[in-house]
Amino acid sequence: MNSLDVPAELDIFDRWLVTIEARFSIQIDANRQAAFKSALNRYIESIGLDLESLDERRKSGRVDGETWSMLLHLATNHETRFFRSLPATQRIVKLCEGITSPRILSVGCSSGEEPFSIASALLDAGHPTFRVHGTDVSSVCISTAREGLYPRHQGVGLVAAAPTRGDKMRFHRFVREMVTFEEHNILQDRPVLLANPNIVITQNMLIYYRTDTRYEILDRLAAMLVPGGHLITGPGETLNWSNPSMTRIPNSNPNVFQRSVDV
Ligand SMILES: C[S@@+](CC[C@H](N)C(=O)[O-])C[C@H]1O[C@@H](n2cnc3c(N)ncnc32)[C@H](O)[C@@H]1O
């Protein structure tokens, strides 16, 4: 983006909002803007700059990739936890029954707790092989996820992770080989590295997008699925979305849609 794209009459913080939203195709929710503003100011101060001087660098193309990644990370909400939605995890395990080596895509996976929860539940259910692929727009989150190192959680059994020093646990290497991560913005056109997933799950990400963008994301996720595959979202996140290739499974919590087998 060049400086001409940012209306000059906006104050400096609003100029940065416009810049980040346009550069990364994201929408920074109004409720999030105050938290973003203080995090942004703290970060910029920590690198010895202020918003105006960083803006000068931006205009002359001198903001490096690491700084852009951090700005994006600060602009988005990454709250997550293990087994945040037990019904969704249980539904995935159920849907995987009868699939020899299921492929599950978790979009907006934050620091990896959601993909590892799914993996842990699949192992507990006796699935020896599967692939869970987590994607997130934040490189900071993806680096954390790839470590597979977290504070211990009682829901994660020894079959999936081993206790380490300092009340932590690390997912076993064989689990980390089946649970992979990728920095990826679902609004951009590059395909994700996991082709033809049986299940796509996205939870607590769509809520940060306006209706038209949510529908665009949902259409993209639907198109990724194998024929007959399932899309899972949090309750209420899909609004009135419909897609000719997808059937909503009635009375399901979380939301579950199935892709037609005839596509
Ligand atoms: C609140 S977290 C939800 C994490 C997890 N799904 C859960 O429910 O606990 C939302 C995540 O979506 C990611 N995100 C937002 N927009 C995205 C996009 N366009 N593409 C990929 N990830 C995105 C954010 O970086 C953030 O880590």
The ligand as a Gaussian input file, in Angstrom:
#p B3LYP/6-31G(d) Opt

LIG

0 1
 C       -9.874000     -15.439000      19.035000
 S       -8.738000     -16.440000      18.142000
 C       -9.609000     -17.990000      18.098000
 C       -8.669000     -19.176000      18.252000
 C       -9.358000     -20.549000      18.250000
 N      -10.012000     -20.819000      16.998000
 C      -10.348000     -20.658000      19.373000
 O      -11.556000     -20.689000      19.133000
 O       -9.921000     -20.720000      20.533000
 C       -8.954000     -15.830000      16.461000
 C       -7.727000     -16.086000      15.593000
 O       -8.086000     -15.841000      14.234000
 C       -6.951000     -15.307000      13.579000
 N       -7.374000     -14.638000      12.350000
 C       -8.063000     -13.479000      12.232000
 N       -8.253000     -13.187000      10.944000
 C       -7.676000     -14.182000      10.226000
 C       -7.540000     -14.436000       8.839000
 N       -8.031000     -13.579000       7.929000
 N       -6.903000     -15.561000       8.438000
 C       -6.400000     -16.425000       9.356000
 N       -6.477000     -16.216000      10.690000
 C       -7.118000     -15.113000      11.121000
 C       -6.337000     -14.370000      14.619000
 O       -4.968000     -14.107000      14.352000
 C       -6.570000     -15.159000      15.916000
 O       -5.432000     -15.891000      16.299000

